[in-house]
């Protein structure tokens, strides 16, 4: 691995403006994290590349949040970002308040499935992103094998939809702006209310606060009212 983080390295990784960290290119695993909970703060534009078609540029086995003032660019001859799960961690990825670009020869961002379920949730908070699969295979999509796609303060702008654990298209473009289409089916409806209800049933510690639509710090019927108000427009 060009850059590897072990299970013992939970915490925050700060990528500063040193040229050493600006671009990492390798012909094998470019960035691999086994940390159960990792937060990466980008203080500069950061590009990770993989020239190996059989190896993703980023392999994330734990819950990872990437944030900061820099732009994250992922370029790969294979898949761009691979999200994996463990016995104790679903392996979720959150892109928070930044710009992300992925160009991949296979899947843009791909999760893993096992034991009859999907594990990985991809969340964008107040972020922009362009994720592209340049592969020639008919099922090499920009997003695949994900448990869920959550958008908070941003929305899909190029007309594609998330369904059946994937976006069955070569590219997804995400731009800033409020989106109350929580299940990403292309419309705001009672199905989005059900998303909130399902989240309310979870223990507070397990709730995804991206569904706190009115920003009051909790998920409640007030968030359902936000969707109802949107449906009336």
N, CA and C of each residue as an Amber inpcrd file, in Angstrom:
protein
   699
   0.8330000  -1.1880000   0.0000000   0.0000000   0.0000000   0.0000000
   0.8780000   1.2530000   0.0000000   0.4630000   2.2510000  -0.7420000
   1.1770000   3.5170000  -0.7060000   0.8850000   4.2590000   0.5900000
  -0.3320000   4.1600000   1.0770000  -0.6940000   4.7980000   2.3410000
  -1.6700000   3.8760000   3.0370000  -1.3030000   3.3680000   4.2090000
  -2.1230000   2.3890000   4.9060000  -2.3470000   2.8140000   6.3430000
  -3.5740000   2.6360000   6.8140000  -3.9290000   2.9620000   8.1870000
  -4.4640000   1.7010000   8.8420000  -3.9120000   1.3280000   9.9810000
  -4.3050000   0.0900000  10.6400000  -5.5140000   0.3060000  11.5360000
  -6.0300000  -0.8010000  12.0860000  -7.1990000  -0.7350000  12.9510000
  -6.9440000   0.1210000  14.1850000  -5.7000000   0.2160000  14.6020000
  -5.3680000   0.9440000  15.8320000  -5.2970000   2.4460000  15.6360000
  -5.4780000   2.9000000  14.4090000  -5.2500000   4.3040000  14.1070000
  -6.5240000   5.1330000  14.0230000  -7.5890000   4.7310000  14.7520000
  -8.8020000   5.5340000  14.7650000  -8.4680000   6.9560000  15.1900000
  -9.1190000   7.9230000  14.5820000  -8.8630000   9.3070000  14.9520000
  -8.9470000  10.2110000  13.7510000  -8.1320000  11.2390000  13.7290000
  -8.1720000  12.2350000  12.6710000  -6.8450000  12.2740000  11.9310000
  -6.9280000  12.2210000  10.6120000  -5.7580000  12.3560000   9.7540000
  -5.8560000  13.7130000   9.0700000  -4.9020000  14.5840000   9.3280000
  -4.9170000  15.9240000   8.7570000  -3.9470000  15.9630000   7.5860000
  -4.4650000  16.1960000   6.3830000  -3.6420000  16.3020000   5.1830000
  -3.3730000  17.7800000   4.9480000  -2.1580000  18.2280000   5.2570000
  -1.8180000  19.6400000   5.1600000  -1.3500000  19.9830000   3.7490000
  -0.7930000  21.1340000   3.5860000  -0.4710000  21.6320000   2.2490000
   0.9070000  21.2120000   1.7730000   1.4990000  20.2210000   2.4160000
   2.8000000  19.7570000   1.9610000   2.6690000  19.0890000   0.5950000
   3.5690000  19.3810000  -0.3480000   3.4950000  18.7570000  -1.6730000
   3.5040000  17.2340000  -1.6100000   4.1320000  16.6790000  -0.5900000
   4.2050000  15.2250000  -0.4630000   2.8230000  14.5940000  -0.4710000
   1.8560000  15.2920000   0.1160000   0.5280000  14.7290000   0.2530000
  -0.4160000  15.1640000  -0.8660000   0.0370000  16.0210000  -1.7580000
  -0.8620000  16.5760000  -2.7570000  -1.3120000  15.5300000  -3.7660000
  -0.4010000  14.6910000  -4.2190000  -0.7370000  13.6370000  -5.1770000
  -0.0200000  12.3610000  -4.7700000  -0.7690000  11.3030000  -4.6420000
  -0.1780000   9.9970000  -4.3610000  -0.5120000   9.0810000  -5.5250000
   0.4940000   8.5850000  -6.2140000   0.2930000   7.6920000  -7.3480000
   1.0150000   6.3830000  -7.0800000   0.3450000   5.2940000  -7.3200000
   0.9400000   3.9860000  -7.0830000   0.2620000   3.0060000  -8.0210000
   0.9010000   1.8750000  -8.2710000   0.3010000   0.8990000  -9.1720000
  -0.3660000  -0.2300000  -8.3950000  -0.6460000   0.0350000  -7.1440000
  -1.3320000  -0.9520000  -6.3190000  -2.2960000  -0.1890000  -5.4210000
  -2.6150000  -0.7030000  -4.2310000  -3.5280000   0.0060000  -3.3390000
  -2.9890000   1.3990000  -3.0420000  -3.7570000   2.4310000  -3.3480000
  -3.2830000   3.7870000  -3.1280000  -3.5430000   4.2570000  -1.7030000
  -4.7650000   4.1070000  -1.2240000  -5.1010000   4.5450000   0.1300000
  -5.9680000   3.4650000   0.7510000  -5.5010000   2.8910000   1.8300000
  -6.2330000   1.8070000   2.4830000  -6.3760000   2.1250000   3.9690000
  -7.5920000   2.0470000   4.4660000  -7.8370000   2.2910000   5.8830000
  -8.6130000   1.1290000   6.4820000  -8.0980000   0.6160000   7.5940000
  -8.8040000  -0.3990000   8.3640000  -9.2810000   0.1750000   9.6950000
  -9.1380000   1.4920000   9.8650000  -9.5760000   2.1400000  11.1010000
 -11.0940000   2.0650000  11.2060000 -11.5820000   1.7370000  12.3970000
 -13.0280000   1.6040000  12.5810000 -13.7390000   2.9360000  12.3810000
 -13.1120000   4.0180000  12.8390000 -13.6640000   5.3620000  12.6550000
 -12.5170000   6.3080000  12.3120000 -12.5690000   6.8640000  11.1060000
 -11.4960000   7.7380000  10.6420000 -12.0870000   9.0250000  10.0890000
 -11.4750000  10.1360000  10.4490000 -11.8440000  11.4360000   9.9050000
 -10.6290000  12.0040000   9.1830000 -10.7810000  12.3090000   7.9060000
  -9.7050000  12.8750000   7.0990000 -10.0390000  14.3350000   6.8220000
  -9.1450000  15.2310000   7.2040000  -9.3370000  16.6560000   6.9740000
  -8.3550000  17.1210000   5.9050000  -8.8910000  17.5530000   4.7750000
  -8.0550000  17.9810000   3.6570000  -7.8450000  19.4880000   3.7150000
  -6.5990000  19.8990000   3.8750000  -6.2630000  21.3120000   3.8440000
  -5.7260000  21.7440000   2.5000000  -5.7500000  20.8290000   1.5320000
  -5.2660000  21.1220000   0.1860000  -5.9900000  20.1910000  -0.7720000
  -5.9080000  20.4810000  -2.0600000  -6.4330000  19.5530000  -3.0530000
  -5.6150000  18.2710000  -2.9850000  -6.2920000  17.1460000  -3.0390000
  -5.6350000  15.8550000  -2.8460000  -6.0970000  14.8960000  -3.9300000
  -5.1520000  14.3150000  -4.6500000  -5.4540000  13.3620000  -5.7120000
  -4.8570000  12.0120000  -5.3710000  -5.6760000  10.9740000  -5.4470000
  -5.1770000   9.6070000  -5.2870000  -5.4170000   8.8710000  -6.5990000
  -4.4160000   8.0990000  -7.0170000  -4.4880000   7.4080000  -8.3010000
  -4.0960000   5.9480000  -8.1460000  -4.7500000   5.0960000  -8.9110000
  -4.3370000   3.7050000  -9.0230000  -4.2390000   3.3550000 -10.4990000
  -3.1140000   2.7810000 -10.8820000  -2.9100000   2.3880000 -12.2740000
  -3.1900000   0.9030000 -12.4770000  -3.6460000   0.2410000 -11.4100000
  -3.9250000  -1.1930000 -11.4460000  -5.4270000  -1.3990000 -11.6080000
  -5.8510000  -1.9880000 -12.7280000  -7.2770000  -2.1610000 -13.0050000
  -7.9550000  -3.1110000 -12.0340000  -7.1810000  -3.9220000 -11.3260000
  -7.7570000  -4.8870000 -10.3930000  -7.7970000  -4.3770000  -8.9560000
  -7.3280000  -3.1540000  -8.7350000  -7.2220000  -2.6440000  -7.3730000
  -7.8470000  -1.2580000  -7.2670000  -8.8350000  -1.0580000  -6.3820000
  -9.4170000   0.2710000  -6.2010000  -8.3790000   1.2760000  -5.7070000
  -8.5900000   2.5360000  -6.0350000  -7.6760000   3.5770000  -5.5690000
  -7.7860000   3.7850000  -4.0650000  -9.0030000   3.6770000  -3.5280000
  -9.2140000   3.8160000  -2.0890000  -9.9920000   2.6120000  -1.5800000
  -9.5070000   1.9910000  -0.5200000 -10.1950000   0.8800000   0.1310000
 -10.4470000   1.2910000   1.5750000 -11.7230000   1.4020000   1.9480000
 -12.0960000   1.8780000   3.2750000 -12.8870000   0.7900000   3.9790000
 -12.3250000   0.2460000   5.0450000 -12.9660000  -0.8500000   5.7610000
 -13.7110000  -0.3800000   7.0060000 -13.5910000   0.8780000   7.3560000
 -14.2910000   1.4040000   8.5220000 -15.1620000   2.5790000   8.1350000
 -15.8190000   3.1700000   9.1230000 -16.5910000   4.3820000   8.8790000
 -15.6270000   5.5480000   8.6900000 -15.7580000   6.2430000   7.5670000
 -14.8060000   7.2970000   7.2100000 -15.5450000   8.5800000   6.8680000
 -15.0710000   9.6920000   7.4110000 -15.5670000  11.0150000   7.0460000
 -14.4150000  11.8000000   6.4310000 -14.6500000  12.3710000   5.2520000
 -13.6490000  13.2030000   4.5900000 -14.2180000  14.6080000   4.4790000
 -13.4710000  15.5810000   4.9880000 -13.9450000  16.9570000   5.0220000
 -12.7630000  17.8970000   4.8180000 -13.0260000  19.1920000   4.7840000
 -11.9410000  20.1500000   4.6560000 -12.1510000  21.1280000   3.5220000
 -11.1400000  21.9440000   3.2890000 -11.2180000  22.9820000   2.2620000
 -10.6880000  22.5140000   0.9140000 -10.0420000  21.3700000   0.8740000
  -9.4710000  20.8740000  -0.3700000 -10.4620000  20.0640000  -1.1870000
 -10.0910000  19.7800000  -2.4090000 -10.8780000  18.9330000  -3.3010000
 -10.2490000  17.5500000  -3.3440000 -11.0850000  16.5290000  -3.2460000
 -10.6190000  15.1550000  -3.3590000 -10.8650000  14.6520000  -4.7740000
  -9.7940000  14.2460000  -5.4500000  -9.8950000  13.6590000  -6.7830000
  -9.3920000  12.2300000  -6.7210000 -10.1930000  11.3140000  -7.2370000
  -9.8300000   9.8990000  -7.2710000  -9.8020000   9.4530000  -8.7210000
  -8.6500000   8.9430000  -9.1660000  -8.4970000   8.4550000 -10.5310000
  -8.0140000   7.0160000 -10.4730000  -8.7000000   6.1380000 -11.1910000
  -8.3510000   4.7250000 -11.0870000  -8.6210000   3.9930000 -12.3880000
  -7.7000000   3.0980000 -12.7310000  -7.9380000   2.2100000 -13.8680000
  -8.9750000   1.1600000 -13.5070000  -9.1270000   0.9000000 -12.2170000
 -10.1530000  -0.0130000 -11.7200000 -11.2670000   0.7800000 -11.0710000
 -11.8040000   0.2700000  -9.9500000 -12.8240000   1.0120000  -9.2160000
 -12.1750000   2.1660000  -8.4610000 -12.9560000   3.2330000  -8.2600000
 -12.4200000   4.3970000  -7.5780000 -12.3210000   4.2060000  -6.0810000
 -13.4700000   4.0420000  -5.4250000 -13.5270000   3.8800000  -3.9720000
 -14.2880000   2.6040000  -3.6570000 -13.6800000   1.7320000  -2.8730000
 -14.3230000   0.4900000  -2.4480000 -14.6170000   0.5710000  -0.9580000
 -15.8970000   0.4170000  -0.5970000 -16.3130000   0.4310000   0.8010000
 -16.5310000  -1.0050000   1.2500000 -15.9060000  -1.3700000   2.3490000
 -16.0020000  -2.7380000   2.8460000 -16.5630000  -2.7260000   4.2600000
 -17.0630000  -3.8570000   4.7000000 -17.6200000  -3.9460000   6.0450000
 -16.8540000  -4.9880000   6.8500000 -16.9720000  -4.8720000   8.1720000
 -16.3610000  -5.8370000   9.0750000 -17.4290000  -6.3140000  10.0520000
 -17.0440000  -7.1650000  10.9730000 -17.9960000  -7.6770000  11.9600000
 -18.5210000  -6.5770000  12.8710000 -17.7690000  -5.4970000  13.0190000
 -18.1580000  -4.4440000  13.9580000 -18.4620000  -3.1200000  13.2720000
 -18.3520000  -3.0580000  11.9640000 -18.4750000  -1.7710000  11.2800000
 -19.0500000  -1.9690000   9.8820000 -20.0540000  -1.1360000   9.5280000
 -20.6780000  -1.2480000   8.2140000 -19.8410000  -0.6360000   7.1050000
 -18.8750000   0.1880000   7.4400000 -18.0200000   0.7840000   6.4230000
 -18.7090000   1.8760000   5.6330000 -19.2070000   2.8890000   6.3300000
 -19.9010000   4.0000000   5.6840000 -18.9240000   5.1290000   5.3450000
 -19.2250000   5.8610000   4.2780000 -18.3930000   6.9920000   3.8640000
 -19.2330000   8.2560000   3.8390000 -18.7340000   9.3170000   4.4870000
 -19.3860000  10.6230000   4.4780000 -18.4410000  11.6560000   3.8720000
 -18.9300000  12.3640000   2.8620000 -18.2100000  13.4870000   2.2670000
 -18.8900000  14.7480000   2.7820000 -18.1610000  15.5460000   3.5580000
 -18.7790000  16.6360000   4.3080000 -18.1780000  17.9860000   3.9140000
 -18.9730000  18.8090000   3.2250000 -18.5930000  20.1890000   2.9580000
 -17.4260000  20.3600000   2.0140000 -17.3460000  19.5560000   0.9830000
 -16.2060000  19.6620000   0.0760000 -16.5960000  19.1920000  -1.3190000
 -15.6390000  19.2250000  -2.2230000 -15.8380000  18.8280000  -3.6150000
 -15.1060000  17.5230000  -3.8650000 -15.7640000  16.6050000  -4.5590000
 -15.1830000  15.2940000  -4.8460000 -15.3620000  14.9710000  -6.3250000
 -14.3200000  14.4510000  -6.9310000 -14.3930000  14.0060000  -8.3220000
 -13.7840000  12.6190000  -8.4260000 -14.5210000  11.7040000  -9.0410000
 -14.0490000  10.3320000  -9.2220000 -14.1460000   9.9700000 -10.6920000
 -13.0410000   9.4890000 -11.2590000 -13.0220000   8.9460000 -12.6130000
 -12.4360000   7.5460000 -12.5250000 -13.2630000   6.5450000 -12.8170000
 -12.8560000   5.1620000 -12.5950000 -13.1070000   4.3060000 -13.8260000
 -12.1960000   3.3820000 -14.0640000 -12.3560000   2.4600000 -15.1790000
 -13.4070000   1.4020000 -14.9210000 -13.7140000   1.1830000 -13.6310000
 -14.7930000   0.2620000 -13.2720000 -15.8660000   1.0500000 -12.5070000
 -16.2000000   0.6440000 -11.3060000 -17.1990000   1.3680000 -10.5300000
 -16.6020000   2.6430000  -9.9340000 -17.4300000   3.6890000  -9.8510000
 -16.9680000   4.9130000  -9.2130000 -16.8050000   4.7260000  -7.7160000
 -17.9140000   4.4470000  -7.0370000 -17.9160000   4.0720000  -5.6240000
 -18.7150000   2.7890000  -5.5150000 -18.1270000   1.7620000  -4.9140000
 -18.7860000   0.4550000  -4.8410000 -18.7480000  -0.0530000  -3.4110000
 -19.8700000  -0.5820000  -2.9560000 -19.9400000  -1.1940000  -1.6400000
 -19.8080000  -2.6940000  -1.7400000 -20.0350000  -3.3530000  -0.6170000
 -19.9770000  -4.8090000  -0.5780000 -21.2500000  -5.3370000   0.0670000
 -21.6380000  -6.5160000  -0.3440000 -22.8270000  -7.1670000   0.1980000
 -22.4440000  -8.5370000   0.7310000 -23.2010000  -8.9990000   1.6980000
 -22.9390000 -10.3170000   2.2530000 -23.9870000 -10.6790000   3.2800000
 -24.1410000 -11.9550000   3.5200000 -25.1090000 -12.4410000   4.5110000
 -26.5170000 -11.9300000   4.2330000 -26.8230000 -11.7930000   2.9480000
 -28.1740000 -11.4060000   2.5610000 -28.5150000  -9.9440000   2.7550000
 -27.5200000  -9.0720000   2.9230000 -27.8250000  -7.6550000   3.1100000
 -26.7300000  -6.7860000   2.5050000 -27.0950000  -5.5010000   2.3240000
 -26.1360000  -4.4860000   1.8990000 -25.7250000  -3.6780000   3.1280000
 -24.4830000  -3.2420000   3.1740000 -23.9440000  -2.6480000   4.3910000
 -23.6350000  -1.1630000   4.2880000 -23.0540000  -0.7280000   3.2060000
 -22.3830000   0.5760000   3.1570000 -23.3270000   1.7000000   2.7540000
 -23.3010000   2.7960000   3.5180000 -24.0670000   3.9930000   3.1930000
 -23.1060000   5.1020000   2.7680000 -23.4100000   5.7320000   1.6470000
 -22.6280000   6.8590000   1.1370000 -23.4220000   8.1320000   1.3870000
 -22.8420000   9.0690000   2.1370000 -23.5270000  10.3070000   2.5040000
 -22.7510000  11.5170000   1.9970000 -23.4810000  12.4450000   1.3810000
 -22.9140000  13.7360000   0.9890000 -23.6250000  14.8200000   1.7880000
 -22.8510000  15.6340000   2.5190000 -23.3940000  16.7490000   3.2820000
 -22.8300000  18.0560000   2.7310000 -23.7170000  18.8910000   2.2140000
 -23.2970000  20.2140000   1.7200000 -22.0660000  20.1040000   0.8290000
 -22.0930000  19.1530000  -0.0700000 -20.9340000  18.8590000  -0.9200000
 -21.3390000  18.8100000  -2.3830000 -20.3420000  18.9270000  -3.2450000
 -20.5400000  18.7310000  -4.6750000 -19.6860000  17.5480000  -5.1120000
 -20.1500000  16.8550000  -6.1340000 -19.4120000  15.6760000  -6.5850000
 -19.7670000  15.3460000  -8.0240000 -18.7890000  14.8350000  -8.7420000
 -19.0020000  14.2290000 -10.0530000 -18.3150000  12.8760000 -10.0170000
 -19.1030000  11.8210000 -10.1470000 -18.5810000  10.4600000 -10.0540000
 -18.8790000   9.7580000 -11.3710000 -17.8230000   9.2870000 -12.0370000
 -17.9540000   8.7620000 -13.3900000 -17.2960000   7.4000000 -13.5020000
 -18.0150000   6.4720000 -14.1250000 -17.4330000   5.1940000 -14.5210000
 -17.1770000   5.2370000 -16.0190000 -15.9310000   5.0440000 -16.4100000
 -15.5820000   5.0730000 -17.8300000 -15.4790000   3.6730000 -18.4150000
 -15.8540000   2.6670000 -17.6370000 -15.7490000   1.2830000 -18.0930000
 -16.7070000   0.9700000 -19.2270000 -16.3530000  -0.0150000 -20.0280000
 -17.1740000  -0.3850000 -21.1750000 -18.2440000  -1.4100000 -20.8220000
 -18.1540000  -2.0210000 -19.6470000 -19.1440000  -3.0120000 -19.2450000
 -20.4970000  -2.3750000 -18.9960000 -21.5660000  -3.0690000 -19.3620000
 -22.9090000  -2.5050000 -19.2680000 -23.3490000  -2.2880000 -17.8290000
 -22.7600000  -3.0040000 -16.8660000 -23.1570000  -2.8620000 -15.4670000
 -22.0940000  -2.1610000 -14.6250000 -21.1230000  -1.5540000 -15.2560000
 -20.1090000  -0.8050000 -14.5180000 -20.6420000   0.6050000 -14.2740000
 -21.3660000   0.7620000 -13.1690000 -22.0700000   2.0020000 -12.8970000
 -21.2530000   2.9230000 -11.9920000 -21.6940000   4.1780000 -11.9120000
 -20.9940000   5.1500000 -11.0670000 -21.1130000   4.7940000  -9.5900000
 -22.2710000   4.3210000  -9.1490000 -22.4760000   3.8680000  -7.7730000
 -23.1050000   2.4880000  -7.8030000 -22.6070000   1.5760000  -6.9760000
 -23.1290000   0.2100000  -7.0080000 -22.9790000  -0.4600000  -5.6470000
 -23.8720000  -1.3990000  -5.3830000 -23.8320000  -2.2730000  -4.2000000
 -23.7880000  -1.4760000  -2.9030000 -24.5900000  -0.4220000  -2.8200000
 -24.6520000   0.4000000  -1.6150000 -25.9460000   0.1330000  -0.8550000
 -25.8810000   0.2050000   0.4590000 -27.0990000   0.0950000   1.2490000
 -27.9820000   1.3150000   1.0360000 -27.3600000   2.4950000   0.9910000
 -28.1470000   3.7160000   0.8460000 -27.2660000   4.8550000   0.3500000
 -27.9130000   5.8280000  -0.2770000 -27.2850000   7.0940000  -0.6550000
 -28.0540000   8.1960000   0.0460000 -27.3710000   8.9870000   0.8730000
 -28.0120000  10.0480000   1.6460000 -27.4410000  11.3920000   1.2160000
 -28.3370000  12.3340000   0.8970000 -27.9280000  13.6750000   0.4820000
 -28.5050000  14.6930000   1.4510000 -27.6500000  15.5370000   2.0150000
 -28.0800000  16.5820000   2.9380000 -27.4790000  17.9040000   2.4940000
 -28.3370000  18.8580000   2.1290000 -27.8480000  20.1370000   1.6420000
 -27.3130000  20.0760000   0.2290000 -27.5810000  19.0010000  -0.4500000
 -27.1540000  18.8360000  -1.8440000 -28.1210000  17.8870000  -2.5350000
 -28.0290000  17.8270000  -3.8580000 -28.9810000  17.0390000  -4.6280000
 -28.3670000  16.5960000  -5.9440000 -28.9410000  15.5280000  -6.4960000
 -28.5230000  15.0490000  -7.8130000 -29.0420000  16.0140000  -8.8690000
 -28.1710000  16.4600000  -9.7580000 -28.5450000  17.4940000 -10.7250000
 -28.5940000  17.0100000 -12.1700000 -28.1820000  15.7650000 -12.4350000
 -28.1600000  15.3230000 -13.8400000 -29.2340000  14.2960000 -14.1580000
 -30.2720000  14.2140000 -13.3200000 -31.4560000  13.4430000 -13.6700000
 -31.4090000  11.9530000 -13.4110000 -30.3320000  11.4300000 -12.8580000
 -30.2770000   9.9980000 -12.5660000 -30.8520000   9.7540000 -11.1720000
 -31.2290000   8.5100000 -10.8840000 -31.8340000   8.1860000  -9.6000000
 -31.1430000   6.9890000  -8.9590000 -31.2060000   6.9520000  -7.6430000
 -30.6580000   5.8370000  -6.8730000 -31.7810000   4.8480000  -6.6030000
 -31.6220000   3.6160000  -7.0630000 -32.6330000   2.5750000  -6.8680000
 -31.9500000   1.2200000  -6.8940000 -32.5100000   0.2840000  -6.1370000
 -31.9690000  -1.0800000  -6.0950000 -30.4840000  -1.0880000  -5.7430000
 -30.1210000  -0.2120000  -4.8090000 -28.7610000  -0.1590000  -4.2560000
 -27.7190000   0.3630000  -5.2410000 -28.1480000   1.0970000  -6.2590000
 -27.1910000   1.5960000  -7.2580000 -27.7720000   2.7810000  -8.0130000
 -26.9060000   3.4800000  -8.7250000 -27.3320000   4.3900000  -9.7820000
 -26.9170000   3.7360000 -11.0850000 -27.8830000   3.2720000 -11.8320000
 -27.6160000   2.5090000 -13.0530000 -27.3000000   3.4600000 -14.2070000
 -26.2230000   4.2090000 -14.0390000 -25.7730000   5.1630000 -15.0480000
 -24.2710000   5.3030000 -14.9140000 -23.6520000   5.8440000 -15.9390000
 -22.2000000   6.0010000 -15.9280000 -21.7420000   7.1930000 -15.1000000
 -22.6450000   8.1480000 -14.8580000 -22.2230000   9.3510000 -14.1420000
 -23.3440000   9.8910000 -13.2630000 -22.9630000  10.3870000 -12.0910000
 -23.8700000  11.1480000 -11.2430000 -23.1890000  12.4700000 -10.9020000
 -23.9660000  13.5480000 -10.9740000 -23.4800000  14.8810000 -10.6240000
 -24.3060000  15.3810000  -9.4450000 -23.6310000  15.7970000  -8.3920000
 -24.2920000  16.2730000  -7.1790000 -23.9220000  17.7350000  -6.9710000
 -24.9460000  18.5680000  -6.8150000 -24.7280000  19.9920000  -6.6010000
 -25.3550000  20.4490000  -5.3050000 -24.9780000  21.6370000  -4.8530000
 -25.5270000  22.1760000  -3.6190000 -26.9950000  22.5320000  -3.7910000
 -27.7300000  22.4830000  -2.7060000 -29.1520000  22.7950000  -2.7190000
 -29.9140000  21.7800000  -1.8940000 -31.0210000  22.2190000  -1.3180000
 -31.8050000  21.3230000  -0.4750000 -32.5310000  20.2960000  -1.3200000
 -32.4980000  19.0660000  -0.8610000 -33.2220000  17.9950000  -1.5310000
 -33.9950000  17.2190000  -0.4840000 -35.3040000  17.1570000  -0.6610000
 -36.1300000  16.3850000   0.2610000 -36.5520000  15.0620000  -0.3650000
 -35.9500000  14.7400000  -1.4990000 -36.1410000  13.4220000  -2.1160000
 -35.1890000  12.4610000  -1.4140000 -35.5710000  12.0110000  -0.2400000
 -34.6530000  11.2750000   0.6240000 -34.3090000   9.8980000   0.0940000
 -35.2150000   9.2890000  -0.6590000 -34.9110000   7.9570000  -1.2030000
 -34.3960000   8.0280000  -2.6310000 -34.1940000   9.2630000  -3.1170000
 -33.5690000   9.4870000  -4.4280000 -34.2820000   8.7750000  -5.5720000
 -35.6270000   8.8090000  -5.5330000 -36.3910000   8.2000000  -6.6200000
 -36.8840000   9.2350000  -7.6200000 -36.4130000  10.4710000  -7.4880000
 -36.7470000  11.5050000  -8.4550000 -37.9500000  12.3510000  -8.1130000
 -38.5640000  12.1290000  -6.9480000 -39.7250000  12.9270000  -6.5520000
 -39.8150000  12.9850000  -5.0350000 -40.5400000  14.0000000  -4.5380000
 -40.7950000  14.1310000  -3.1030000 -42.1940000  13.6100000  -2.8370000
 -42.3050000  12.5830000  -2.0130000 -43.5840000  11.9030000  -1.8220000
 -43.6560000  11.2930000  -0.4300000 -44.7380000  10.5520000  -0.1790000
 -44.8970000   9.8790000   1.1130000 -43.8040000   8.8470000   1.3460000
 -43.1680000   8.3810000   0.2990000 -42.0530000   7.4420000   0.4680000
 -40.9080000   8.1020000   1.2280000 -40.7470000   9.4060000   1.0620000
 -39.6990000  10.1240000   1.7890000 -40.0850000  10.3120000   3.2550000
 -41.3840000  10.4420000   3.5150000 -41.8490000  10.4750000   4.9060000
 -41.5260000   9.1580000   5.5960000 -41.6770000   8.0570000   4.8740000
 -41.3850000   6.7470000   5.4540000 -39.9080000   6.6220000   5.8170000
 -39.0450000   7.2710000   5.0490000 -37.6150000   7.2690000   5.3770000
 -37.3950000   7.8790000   6.7610000 -38.0780000   8.9960000   7.0300000
 -37.9600000   9.6450000   8.3380000 -38.5270000   8.7500000   9.4350000
 -39.6710000   8.1460000   9.1750000 -40.2920000   7.2640000  10.1710000
 -39.3620000   6.1090000  10.5100000 -38.7550000   5.5170000   9.4990000
 -37.8260000   4.4010000   9.7330000 -36.6420000   4.8410000  10.5850000
 -36.1940000   6.0760000  10.3550000 -35.0470000   6.5780000  11.1170000
 -35.4450000   6.8720000  12.5630000 -36.6640000   7.3430000  12.7660000
 -37.1450000   7.6420000  14.1140000 -37.2430000   6.3870000  14.9690000
 -37.4280000   5.2390000  14.3420000 -37.5600000   3.9790000  15.0730000
 -36.2260000   3.4950000  15.6340000 -35.1310000   4.0380000  15.1250000
 -33.8090000   3.6160000  15.5760000 -33.4470000   4.3020000  16.8940000
 -32.5430000   3.6930000  17.6250000 -31.9880000   4.3550000  18.8040000
 -31.3060000   5.6480000  18.3760000 -31.3700000   6.6690000  19.2210000
 -30.8340000   7.9840000  18.8530000 -29.3740000   7.9140000  18.4360000
 -28.6100000   7.0420000  19.0730000 -27.1800000   6.9370000  18.7650000
 -26.9240000   6.3480000  17.3900000 -27.9310000   5.6910000  16.8130000
 -27.7750000   5.0400000  15.5130000 -28.4200000   5.8360000  14.3840000
 -29.0850000   6.9170000  14.7080000 -29.7830000   7.6930000  13.6880000
 -28.8100000   8.4860000  12.8260000 -29.1510000   8.6000000  11.5560000
 -28.3630000   9.4040000  10.6220000 -28.8820000  10.8330000  10.6640000
 -28.0880000  11.7400000  11.2200000 -28.5540000  13.1080000  11.4230000
 -28.6660000  13.9020000  10.1230000 -28.3080000  13.2940000   9.0080000
 -28.5710000  13.9420000   7.7210000 -30.0750000  14.0760000   7.4830000
 -30.8760000  13.2980000   8.2180000 -32.3350000  13.3670000   8.0960000
 -32.9530000  14.3730000   9.0680000 -32.1340000  15.1110000   9.7920000
 -32.6150000  16.2070000  10.6310000 -32.8410000  17.4070000   9.7180000
 -33.9730000  17.4260000   9.0520000 -34.2050000  18.3740000   7.9630000
 -34.3890000  19.8100000   8.4430000 -34.8900000  19.9840000   9.6580000
 -35.1040000  21.3550000  10.1410000 -33.9800000  21.8400000  11.0420000
 -32.9520000  21.0150000  11.2120000 -31.7540000  21.4290000  11.9220000
 -31.9300000  21.6830000  13.4020000 -32.8820000  20.9900000  14.0440000
 -33.0960000  21.2170000  15.4730000 -32.3560000  20.2150000  16.3520000
 -31.5110000  19.3900000  15.7380000 -30.6860000  18.4790000  16.5140000
 -31.3040000  17.1420000  16.8270000 -32.4810000  16.8770000  16.2910000
 -33.1140000  15.5760000  16.5060000 -33.9710000  15.2230000  15.2980000
 -34.3000000  13.9510000  15.1820000 -35.1600000  13.4730000  14.0990000
 -36.5340000  13.2050000  14.6890000 -37.5370000  13.9140000  14.1860000
 -38.8620000  13.8620000  14.7980000 -39.9300000  14.1540000  13.7540000
 -41.1740000  14.2770000  14.2410000 -42.2820000  14.5960000  13.3390000
 -42.1140000  15.9700000  12.7040000 -41.3060000  16.8260000  13.3040000
 -41.0500000  18.1360000  12.6950000 -40.3510000  17.9870000  11.3500000
 -39.5320000  16.9550000  11.2150000 -38.8590000  16.7040000   9.9370000
 -39.8380000  16.1500000   8.9090000 -40.8140000  15.3900000   9.3870000
 -41.8810000  14.9300000   8.4900000 -42.6580000  16.1260000   7.9530000
 -42.8900000  17.1230000   8.8100000 -43.6250000  18.3130000   8.3800000
 -42.8690000  19.0720000   7.2960000 -41.5450000  19.0530000   7.3600000
 -40.7420000  19.6940000   6.3140000 -41.0500000  19.0680000   4.9560000
 -41.1450000  17.7500000   4.9250000 -41.4410000  17.0590000   3.6660000
 -42.8650000  17.3540000   3.2150000 -43.8070000  17.3500000   4.1560000
 -45.1990000  17.6560000   3.8070000 -45.2970000  19.0470000   3.1920000
 -44.5990000  20.0040000   3.7860000 -44.6110000  21.3680000   3.2430000
 -44.0490000  21.4010000   1.8270000 -43.0270000  20.6010000   1.5870000
 -42.4310000  20.5500000   0.2510000 -43.3900000  19.9120000  -0.7430000
 -44.1310000  18.9070000  -0.3100000 -45.0880000  18.2290000  -1.1900000
 -46.2290000  19.1530000  -1.6050000 -46.5170000  20.1550000  -0.7930000
 -47.6180000  21.0790000  -1.0860000 -47.2610000  22.0830000  -2.1760000
 -45.9870000  22.2170000  -2.4820000 -45.5540000  23.2040000  -3.4740000
 -45.9100000  22.7480000  -4.8830000
